[in-house]
Amino acid sequence: MTEKIHRSDIYGDLKNRNEKEASPLIPASTVILLRDGARTDDSSVSQSGEDIEVLMLQKNQNISFGGMWVFPGGRIDDEDYDGEGREAADQMKAALAAAVRETVEETALRVDAEDFVYFAHWTPPPATPKRFSTWFFAAEADNTKTASHHIEVDGEEILNHRWIRPREALALHADGKIDLAPPTWLTLYHIDKYPQVDLALDRFRKTEEKIYKTHVAKDKSGVRVAMWHGDAGYESWDPDVAGERHRLVMRENGFVFENTAEEY
């Protein structure tokens, strides 16, 4: 059976499912910066007259997640542990520090960790070539609607930036015009439900953070499927098991999220 791999599938060879044989996890963090967009005549926009926008950055082709559009963020460095050893340190505190530092380094935007809302944590499967164990935070950008000229990218690690509506980013991905890693795609998919920033952040605050410890396997048609806790096929790594669904089907022609197991 021919394996069908989507261009944005980052998960590598699926043969290895053993954590003991996997490459070590690299602690990382990212922040989804949100703002309420301008009024628009687009009929797809919420009746409030505003539509949420997300800051996205395009990575250099020659680094991790090369060429993809991502949120500000990166690995947690030694300096983020505030002088403590990695084992003894407060991991959440270090993740917050890294998210602030990376945002400044990648965009020149000043952000405050006290405004961050922790809403998800992602761990890739053992077969992934470079495994980032990533804390996901969300925060509102400057209420004055941070202007593009306030954002500075280095043109080397980060090539471009843009404020974009989640549904627009998802549409560009579906059309093959941009690449989004599965965690980025799913985050945009969920944020798109909210017409305003305060509604999204309020929901994140009231909902227990989602833990995405990802299992990926091929279904009987050769399509690769990312599964999470609650999916009937999760424990057995078998997408064809009947039952509840909590998964991302990564077809060659696009991603499809299926969920009957988790409340969002």
PARO-297379 format. One record per atom (N, C-alpha, C): residue number from 1; atom name; x, y, z. Coordinates in steps of 0.02 Angstrom, whole numbers. Example, Ala and Ser with C-alpha at 12.3 -4.5 7.8 and 13.67 -1.06 7.14 Angstrom:
// residues 2
 seq atom   east  north     up
   1    N    660   -284    390
   1   CA    615   -225    390
   1    C    660   -165    390
   2    N    642   -112    354
   2   CA    684    -53    357
   2    C    645      2    394
// end
This chain:
// residues 264
 seq atom   east  north     up
   1    N     42    -59      0
   1   CA      0      0      0
   1    C     44     63      0
   2    N     29    108    -45
   2   CA     68    170    -50
   2    C     49    217      7
   3    N     99    242     42
   3   CA     87    289     96
   3    C     74    358     67
   4    N     22    391     92
   4   CA      1    456     66
   4    C     19    509    118
   5    N     70    550    102
   5   CA     96    597    150
   5    C     81    669    128
   6    N     49    706    171
   6   CA     36    777    158
   6    C    101    816    164
   7    N    108    869    126
   7   CA    171    907    125
   7    C    187    938    193
   8    N    135    950    236
   8   CA    146    981    301
   8    C    151    931    358
   9    N    153    867    341
   9   CA    160    814    391
   9    C    233    814    415
  10    N    243    828    479
  10   CA    311    835    507
  10    C    334    773    544
  11    N    296    718    542
  11   CA    306    665    591
  11    C    354    610    571
  12    N    380    610    511
  12   CA    433    563    494
  12    C    411    491    486
  13    N    460    445    491
  13   CA    448    373    484
  13    C    405    349    543
  14    N    353    312    528
  14   CA    306    291    580
  14    C    324    225    613
  15    N    379    194    594
  15   CA    394    127    619
  15    C    412    127    693
  16    N    446    179    716
  16   CA    467    181    786
  16    C    412    209    831
  17    N    388    167    877
  17   CA    338    190    925
  17    C    364    184    997
  18    N    428    172   1004
  18   CA    459    160   1069
  18    C    493    224   1094
  19    N    468    251   1149
  19   CA    496    313   1177
  19    C    570    304   1195
  20    N    589    243   1216
  20   CA    658    231   1237
  20    C    707    236   1179
  21    N    682    226   1118
  21   CA    725    229   1059
  21    C    718    295   1021
  22    N    677    340   1047
  22   CA    663    403   1013
  22    C    717    454   1029
  23    N    722    505    986
  23   CA    766    560   1001
  23    C    739    598   1062
  24    N    783    629   1102
  24   CA    760    663   1163
  24    C    713    721   1148
  25    N    667    733   1195
  25   CA    622    789   1188
  25    C    659    855   1201
  26    N    643    905   1162
  26   CA    673    972   1169
  26    C    618   1018   1197
  27    N    625   1042   1258
  27   CA    574   1087   1286
  27    C    570   1151   1245
  28    N    509   1173   1231
  28   CA    498   1233   1191
  28    C    433   1266   1212
  29    N    424   1327   1190
  29   CA    360   1361   1203
  29    C    344   1409   1147
  30    N    281   1424   1140
  30   CA    258   1469   1087
  30    C    200   1510   1114
  31    N    190   1569   1085
  31   CA    134   1611   1107
  31    C     94   1633   1046
  32    N     29   1625   1051
  32   CA    -17   1645    998
  32    C    -40   1716   1016
  33    N    -15   1765    980
  33   CA    -34   1835    991
  33    C    -96   1851    950
  34    N   -147   1877    984
  34   CA   -212   1888    953
  34    C   -231   1962    956
  35    N   -268   1983    908
  35   CA   -297   2050    910
  35    C   -364   2048    874
  36    N   -408   2095    890
  36   CA   -471   2102    855
  36    C   -459   2139    790
  37    N   -481   2109    735
  37   CA   -468   2138    670
  37    C   -514   2196    653
  38    N   -501   2226    597
  38   CA   -541   2283    574
  38    C   -608   2260    549
  39    N   -656   2305    548
  39   CA   -722   2291    520
  39    C   -715   2274    446
  40    N   -755   2226    423
  40   CA   -749   2202    355
  40    C   -818   2188    326
  41    N   -823   2189    261
  41   CA   -886   2173    227
  41    C   -891   2099    210
  42    N   -840   2060    228
  42   CA   -839   1988    213
  42    C   -897   1954    250
  43    N   -940   1921    213
  43   CA   -999   1889    244
  43    C   -981   1831    289
  44    N   -918   1806    284
  44   CA   -898   1750    326
  44    C   -878   1773    396
  45    N   -872   1839    406
  45   CA   -851   1865    470
  45    C   -910   1868    517
  46    N   -896   1862    582
  46   CA   -948   1860    633
  46    C   -993   1922    630
  47    N  -1052   1917    658
  47   CA  -1099   1972    658
  47    C  -1076   2030    701
  48    N  -1026   2020    743
  48   CA  -1000   2074    785
  48    C   -966   2128    743
  49    N   -949   2112    681
  49   CA   -915   2159    638
  49    C   -840   2157    645
  50    N   -815   2115    690
  50   CA   -743   2107    698
  50    C   -726   2034    686
  51    N   -663   2022    675
  51   CA   -641   1953    667
  51    C   -571   1948    696
  52    N   -560   1896    734
  52   CA   -497   1888    768
  52    C   -440   1878    718
  53    N   -382   1906    734
  53   CA   -322   1899    693
  53    C   -265   1871    735
  54    N   -221   1834    702
  54   CA   -165   1801    736
  54    C   -100   1824    702
  55    N    -49   1835    743
  55   CA     17   1852    715
  55    C     53   1788    696
  56    N     74   1784    632
  56   CA    109   1726    609
  56    C    175   1746    575
  57    N    224   1702    581
  57   CA    290   1714    554
  57    C    310   1658    507
  58    N    347   1675    454
  58   CA    371   1624    408
  58    C    443   1608    422
  59    N    457   1543    434
  59   CA    525   1520    450
  59    C    568   1515    388
  60    N    632   1525    397
  60   CA    681   1512    345
  60    C    677   1438    325
  61    N    686   1424    261
  61   CA    680   1356    235
  61    C    732   1309    265
  62    N    788   1336    290
  62   CA    845   1294    310
  62    C    848   1281    385
  63    N    795   1296    423
  63   CA    795   1282    495
  63    C    735   1239    512
  64    N    728   1221    576
  64   CA    671   1181    598
  64    C    606   1213    576
  65    N    559   1172    551
  65   CA    496   1195    523
  65    C    508   1243    465
  66    N    560   1229    427
  66   CA    582   1272    373
  66    C    527   1288    323
  67    N    518   1352    309
  67   CA    469   1375    261
  67    C    398   1380    288
  68    N    385   1350    345
  68   CA    317   1349    372
  68    C    301   1416    406
  69    N    236   1428    411
  69   CA    211   1485    449
  69    C    195   1461    519
  70    N    221   1497    569
  70   CA    218   1476    638
  70    C    199   1535    683
  71    N    191   1521    747
  71   CA    182   1573    797
  71    C    250   1590    827
  72    N    259   1648    856
  72   CA    322   1663    889
  72    C    339   1611    943
  73    N    402   1590    946
  73   CA    421   1541    996
  73    C    483   1503    977
  74    N    504   1458   1021
  74   CA    564   1419   1008
  74    C    583   1378   1070
  75    N    642   1349   1067
  75   CA    663   1306   1122
  75    C    676   1346   1185
  76    N    669   1312   1242
  76   CA    684   1341   1307
  76    C    759   1336   1319
  77    N    792   1393   1326
  77   CA    865   1396   1335
  77    C    883   1395   1409
  78    N    947   1384   1423
  78   CA    971   1382   1492
  78    C    953   1446   1529
  79    N    958   1503   1495
  79   CA    945   1567   1527
  79    C    873   1574   1551
  80    N    827   1535   1521
  80   CA    757   1540   1540
  80    C    742   1505   1607
  81    N    790   1466   1632
  81   CA    781   1431   1696
  81    C    802   1473   1755
  82    N    820   1536   1743
  82   CA    834   1584   1796
  82    C    885   1559   1847
  83    N    939   1528   1820
  83   CA    993   1506   1863
  83    C    983   1438   1895
  84    N    924   1409   1888
  84   CA    911   1343   1916
  84    C    930   1289   1865
  85    N    947   1230   1890
  85   CA    958   1174   1845
  85    C    893   1154   1812
  86    N    897   1125   1753
  86   CA    837   1106   1716
  86    C    792   1058   1754
  87    N    822   1012   1791
  87   CA    782    963   1827
  87    C    745    994   1885
  88    N    777   1041   1919
  88   CA    747   1071   1979
  88    C    701   1130   1964
  89    N    707   1157   1904
  89   CA    673   1219   1888
  89    C    597   1210   1881
  90    N    562   1264   1889
  90   CA    491   1267   1875
  90    C    482   1270   1799
  91    N    459   1215   1770
  91   CA    455   1209   1698
  91    C    408   1260   1667
  92    N    352   1273   1700
  92   CA    305   1322   1674
  92    C    336   1392   1674
  93    N    371   1409   1728
  93   CA    404   1474   1732
  93    C    455   1481   1676
  94    N    493   1428   1664
  94   CA    543   1431   1610
  94    C    509   1436   1542
  95    N    454   1402   1532
  95   CA    418   1405   1469
  95    C    391   1476   1456
  96    N    366   1508   1508
  96   CA    342   1577   1502
  96    C    399   1624   1484
  97    N    456   1615   1518
  97   CA    514   1657   1504
  97    C    538   1649   1432
  98    N    538   1587   1408
  98   CA    560   1574   1339
  98    C    512   1605   1289
  99    N    447   1601   1303
  99   CA    398   1629   1257
  99    C    406   1705   1251
 100    N    420   1738   1307
 100   CA    432   1810   1306
 100    C    495   1826   1267
 101    N    549   1791   1284
 101   CA    614   1803   1251
 101    C    610   1792   1176
 102    N    581   1736   1156
 102   CA    577   1720   1084
 102    C    534   1771   1046
 103    N    480   1795   1078
 103   CA    438   1844   1046
 103    C    477   1908   1032
 104    N    516   1930   1081
 104   CA    557   1989   1072
 104    C    609   1978   1018
 105    N    643   1920   1020
 105   CA    696   1905    971
 105    C    668   1900    900
 106    N    609   1872    892
 106   CA    583   1859    825
 106    C    541   1917    797
 107    N    512   1958    841
 107   CA    466   2010    817
 107    C    482   2080    842
 108    N    523   2085    895
 108   CA    537   2149    929
 108    C    477   2174    969
 109    N    424   2134    975
 109   CA    367   2154   1015
 109    C    380   2138   1089
 110    N    362   2186   1132
 110   CA    369   2176   1204
 110    C    303   2147   1231
 111    N    308   2090   1264
 111   CA    249   2057   1291
 111    C    262   2042   1364
 112    N    208   2030   1401
 112   CA    212   2018   1473
 112    C    185   1948   1487
 113    N    226   1906   1519
 113   CA    205   1837   1533
 113    C    143   1834   1578
 114    N    131   1887   1617
 114   CA     72   1887   1660
 114    C      7   1888   1619
 115    N     12   1908   1556
 115   CA    -47   1909   1513
 115    C    -58   1843   1477
 116    N    -12   1797   1483
 116   CA    -16   1734   1445
 116    C    -66   1686   1477
 117    N   -103   1652   1434
 117   CA   -148   1598   1456
 117    C   -122   1532   1428
 118    N   -107   1486   1473
 118   CA    -83   1420   1452
 118    C   -144   1378   1432
 119    N   -144   1352   1370
 119   CA   -203   1315   1348
 119    C   -188   1248   1316
 120    N   -124   1232   1301
 120   CA   -111   1167   1270
 120    C    -37   1149   1277
 121    N    -24   1084   1273
 121   CA     45   1060   1271
 121    C     48   1004   1219
 122    N     98   1009   1176
 122   CA    105    961   1120
 122    C    170    921   1127
 123    N    163    855   1117
 123   CA    221    810   1115
 123    C    215    767   1052
 124    N    265    767   1009
 124   CA    262    727    947
 124    C    276    653    961
 125    N    259    610    915
 125   CA    272    538    924
 125    C    346    522    920
 126    N    366    463    942
 126   CA    438    445    945
 126    C    474    449    878
 127    N    440    438    822
 127   CA    474    436    757
 127    C    492    505    731
 128    N    466    558    760
 128   CA    479    625    735
 128    C    554    641    738
 129    N    583    666    684
 129   CA    656    677    682
 129    C    681    724    736
 130    N    648    781    746
 130   CA    666    828    799
 130    C    604    839    841
 131    N    608    821    905
 131   CA    548    818    946
 131    C    544    877    995
 132    N    502    925    979
 132   CA    492    982   1024
 132    C    431    969   1068
 133    N    442    970   1133
 133   CA    389    964   1183
 133    C    369   1035   1202
 134    N    311   1057   1177
 134   CA    297   1128   1174
 134    C    236   1151   1214
 135    N    248   1202   1256
 135   CA    194   1236   1292
 135    C    164   1288   1244
 136    N     98   1290   1241
 136   CA     62   1339   1200
 136    C     26   1389   1245
 137    N     41   1453   1234
 137   CA      9   1507   1270
 137    C    -28   1552   1221
 138    N    -76   1589   1246
 138   CA   -111   1638   1205
 138    C   -113   1704   1244
 139    N   -113   1759   1207
 139   CA   -115   1825   1238
 139    C   -142   1876   1188
 140    N   -171   1929   1215
 140   CA   -194   1984   1173
 140    C   -136   2030   1158
 141    N   -129   2048   1095
 141   CA    -78   2096   1076
 141    C   -101   2165   1099
 142    N    -58   2214   1088
 142   CA    -72   2283   1108
 142    C   -143   2303   1088
 143    N   -180   2329   1136
 143   CA   -249   2349   1121
 143    C   -255   2403   1068
 144    N   -200   2437   1054
 144   CA   -201   2488   1002
 144    C   -191   2457    933
 145    N   -195   2391    930
 145   CA   -186   2355    867
 145    C   -116   2365    839
 146    N    -69   2328    867
 146   CA      2   2333    850
 146    C     10   2337    774
 147    N     40   2390    751
 147   CA     48   2401    679
 147    C    106   2360    652
 148    N    103   2344    587
 148   CA    155   2303    557
 148    C    224   2335    565
 149    N    228   2402    562
 149   CA    294   2433    565
 149    C    325   2428    634
 150    N    286   2407    685
 150   CA    314   2396    751
 150    C    346   2328    757
 151    N    332   2284    709
 151   CA    360   2217    710
 151    C    422   2215    666
 152    N    475   2188    693
 152   CA    537   2184    656
 152    C    560   2111    654
 153    N    571   2084    594
 153   CA    598   2017    587
 153    C    668   2022    558
 154    N    709   1972    572
 154   CA    780   1979    553
 154    C    794   1964    480
 155    N    746   1934    444
 155   CA    758   1918    374
 155    C    803   1858    364
 156    N    824   1827    418
 156   CA    867   1768    415
 156    C    830   1707    443
 157    N    820   1705    509
 157   CA    781   1651    538
 157    C    708   1659    521
 158    N    683   1720    527
 158   CA    614   1736    511
 158    C    613   1780    448
 159    N    577   1757    397
 159   CA    578   1792    333
 159    C    522   1844    326
 160    N    463   1826    351
 160   CA    405   1869    342
 160    C    360   1865    403
 161    N    313   1911    407
 161   CA    263   1909    459
 161    C    198   1937    431
 162    N    143   1920    463
 162   CA     79   1950    445
 162    C     27   1936    499
 163    N    -19   1984    507
 163   CA    -79   1972    546
 163    C   -130   1941    499
 164    N   -161   1887    520
 164   CA   -205   1851    475
 164    C   -263   1819    513
 165    N   -321   1818    482
 165   CA   -377   1783    512
 165    C   -365   1708    508
 166    N   -382   1671    560
 166   CA   -370   1598    559
 166    C   -399   1564    498
 167    N   -460   1582    479
 167   CA   -492   1547    422
 167    C   -455   1562    357
 168    N   -425   1622    353
 168   CA   -387   1639    293
 168    C   -324   1596    289
 169    N   -290   1589    347
 169   CA   -230   1547    348
 169    C   -247   1475    331
 170    N   -303   1449    357
 170   CA   -323   1381    342
 170    C   -340   1373    268
 171    N   -371   1424    239
 171   CA   -387   1421    168
 171    C   -324   1421    125
 172    N   -275   1463    143
 172   CA   -212   1465    106
 172    C   -176   1397    111
 173    N   -180   1367    170
 173   CA   -150   1300    178
 173    C   -185   1249    134
 174    N   -251   1251    133
 174   CA   -289   1204     92
 174    C   -273   1213     18
 175    N   -258   1274     -3
 175   CA   -243   1288    -73
 175    C   -170   1275    -90
 176    N   -130   1254    -40
 176   CA    -59   1240    -53
 176    C    -15   1301    -56
 177    N    -40   1358    -31
 177   CA     -2   1420    -36
 177    C     42   1433     25
 178    N     26   1403     81
 178   CA     69   1407    140
 178    C     71   1338    173
 179    N    122   1327    215
 179   CA    128   1265    252
 179    C    117   1279    326
 180    N     78   1236    358
 180   CA     64   1240    429
 180    C     74   1171    460
 181    N    115   1167    512
 181   CA    123   1104    548
 181    C     57   1087    582
 182    N     44   1022    593
 182   CA    -19   1002    624
 182    C    -38   1040    688
 183    N      8   1051    736
 183   CA    -12   1089    796
 183    C    -34   1161    779
 184    N     -1   1192    731
 184   CA    -20   1259    710
 184    C    -88   1258    677
 185    N    -98   1210    632
 185   CA   -162   1205    597
 185    C   -220   1196    646
 186    N   -212   1150    694
 186   CA   -267   1136    741
 186    C   -280   1195    787
 187    N   -227   1231    807
 187   CA   -236   1290    848
 187    C   -277   1343    811
 188    N   -260   1355    748
 188   CA   -298   1403    707
 188    C   -370   1380    698
 189    N   -379   1316    688
 189   CA   -446   1287    679
 189    C   -490   1304    739
 190    N   -463   1296    799
 190   CA   -503   1309    859
 190    C   -512   1384    872
 191    N   -461   1423    860
 191   CA   -467   1496    872
 191    C   -518   1527    825
 192    N   -525   1498    766
 192   CA   -571   1526    717
 192    C   -644   1526    741
 193    N   -659   1488    793
 193   CA   -728   1486    819
 193    C   -747   1551    855
 194    N   -697   1591    874
 194   CA   -709   1648    916
 194    C   -704   1713    876
 195    N   -756   1755    878
 195   CA   -754   1817    839
 195    C   -712   1872    871
 196    N   -698   1866    936
 196   CA   -660   1918    971
 196    C   -609   1887   1018
 197    N   -556   1925   1031
 197   CA   -501   1900   1073
 197    C   -525   1883   1143
 198    N   -565   1927   1173
 198   CA   -584   1915   1243
 198    C   -625   1851   1250
 199    N   -663   1833   1198
 199   CA   -702   1771   1201
 199    C   -656   1710   1197
 200    N   -606   1714   1155
 200   CA   -558   1658   1149
 200    C   -520   1648   1214
 201    N   -492   1703   1241
 201   CA   -452   1697   1302
 201    C   -495   1675   1361
 202    N   -556   1700   1364
 202   CA   -601   1679   1418
 202    C   -614   1604   1415
 203    N   -624   1578   1356
 203   CA   -635   1506   1347
 203    C   -573   1467   1368
 204    N   -514   1490   1348
 204   CA   -453   1455   1366
 204    C   -443   1455   1442
 205    N   -460   1510   1475
 205   CA   -453   1514   1548
 205    C   -500   1465   1584
 206    N   -558   1455   1556
 206   CA   -609   1414   1589
 206    C   -605   1340   1571
 207    N   -564   1323   1522
 207   CA   -559   1254   1499
 207    C   -491   1226   1518
 208    N   -491   1165   1542
 208   CA   -427   1132   1559
 208    C   -384   1127   1497
 209    N   -319   1139   1506
 209   CA   -274   1138   1449
 209    C   -276   1069   1415
 210    N   -268   1070   1349
 210   CA   -268   1008   1310
 210    C   -197    980   1306
 211    N   -191    915   1318
 211   CA   -126    881   1314
 211    C   -126    838   1252
 212    N    -86    857   1203
 212   CA    -83    821   1140
 212    C    -19    779   1138
 213    N    -22    720   1167
 213   CA     33    672   1160
 213    C     17    630   1099
 214    N     48    646   1044
 214   CA     25    625    978
 214    C     47    554    960
 215    N      0    515    935
 215   CA     14    451    903
 215    C     -5    457    829
 216    N     38    435    784
 216   CA     24    440    713
 216    C     31    370    681
 217    N    -18    353    641
 217   CA    -17    288    606
 217    C    -56    294    541
 218    N    -46    246    496
 218   CA    -82    245    433
 218    C   -148    207    440
 219    N   -200    234    408
 219   CA   -262    196    404
 219    C   -258    147    346
 220    N   -310    109    335
 220   CA   -309     55    285
 220    C   -301     81    213
 221    N   -315    146    204
 221   CA   -306    175    137
 221    C   -237    206    127
 222    N   -195    204    179
 222   CA   -128    232    174
 222    C   -122    304    197
 223    N   -177    333    220
 223   CA   -176    402    245
 223    C   -151    404    316
 224    N   -106    450    331
 224   CA    -79    457    398
 224    C   -126    497    442
 225    N   -135    473    504
 225   CA   -184    501    550
 225    C   -149    516    617
 226    N   -155    577    641
 226   CA   -130    595    707
 226    C   -187    587    756
 227    N   -175    548    809
 227   CA   -228    533    858
 227    C   -207    557    928
 228    N   -258    575    968
 228   CA   -245    596   1036
 228    C   -293    561   1084
 229    N   -279    572   1148
 229   CA   -317    539   1201
 229    C   -393    545   1188
 230    N   -428    491   1196
 230   CA   -500    490   1184
 230    C   -519    457   1119
 231    N   -472    455   1071
 231   CA   -485    422   1008
 231    C   -484    346   1018
 232    N   -530    311    986
 232   CA   -535    239    994
 232    C   -472    203    973
 233    N   -435    231    925
 233   CA   -375    198    900
 233    C   -311    222    932
 234    N   -317    265    982
 234   CA   -257    297   1010
 234    C   -210    247   1043
 235    N   -233    208   1089
 235   CA   -190    163   1128
 235    C   -159    109   1084
 236    N   -196     85   1034
 236   CA   -172     31    991
 236    C   -136     57    929
 237    N   -132    123    921
 237   CA   -103    153    861
 237    C   -137    128    798
 238    N   -202    121    800
 238   CA   -239     93    744
 238    C   -297    138    725
 239    N   -290    179    672
 239   CA   -343    226    653
 239    C   -407    193    630
 240    N   -404    128    614
 240   CA   -463     95    586
 240    C   -509     65    640
 241    N   -489     70    703
 241   CA   -532     47    757
 241    C   -596     89    760
 242    N   -653     57    764
 242   CA   -716     94    767
 242    C   -725    125    836
 243    N   -760    182    837
 243   CA   -774    213    901
 243    C   -763    288    900
 244    N   -749    317    959
 244   CA   -741    389    966
 244    C   -682    414    924
 245    N   -687    477    905
 245   CA   -634    508    865
 245    C   -607    570    899
 246    N   -540    575    899
 246   CA   -505    637    920
 246    C   -440    636    881
 247    N   -443    661    819
 247   CA   -388    650    772
 247    C   -385    703    717
 248    N   -328    705    685
 248   CA   -318    746    626
 248    C   -300    698    568
 249    N   -344    695    519
 249   CA   -332    654    460
 249    C   -293    696    410
 250    N   -231    673    395
 250   CA   -186    714    353
 250    C   -185    687    282
 251    N   -240    700    247
 251   CA   -244    679    177
 251    C   -198    720    134
 252    N   -179    693     77
 252   CA   -135    729     32
 252    C   -166    795      9
 253    N   -232    797      4
 253   CA   -265    858    -21
 253    C   -291    903     35
 254    N   -272    888     98
 254   CA   -292    932    153
 254    C   -302    897    219
 255    N   -302    936    272
 255   CA   -313    911    340
 255    C   -387    912    357
 256    N   -409    862    396
 256   CA   -477    859    421
 256    C   -475    840    495
 257    N   -505    882    538
 257   CA   -508    867    609
 257    C   -573    830    623
 258    N   -568    774    658
 258   CA   -626    734    678
 258    C   -626    728    754
 259    N   -683    746    785
 259   CA   -686    744    858
 259    C   -756    728    882
 260    N   -762    674    920
 260   CA   -823    658    955
 260    C   -809    645   1029
 261    N   -746    652   1049
 261   CA   -725    631   1116
 261    C   -711    688   1164
 262    N   -689    745   1139
 262   CA   -665    799   1182
 262    C   -709    862   1176
 263    N   -718    895   1232
 263   CA   -752    960   1231
 263    C   -702   1015   1221
 264    N   -717   1061   1176
 264   CA   -673   1118   1162
 264    C   -711   1183   1176
// end
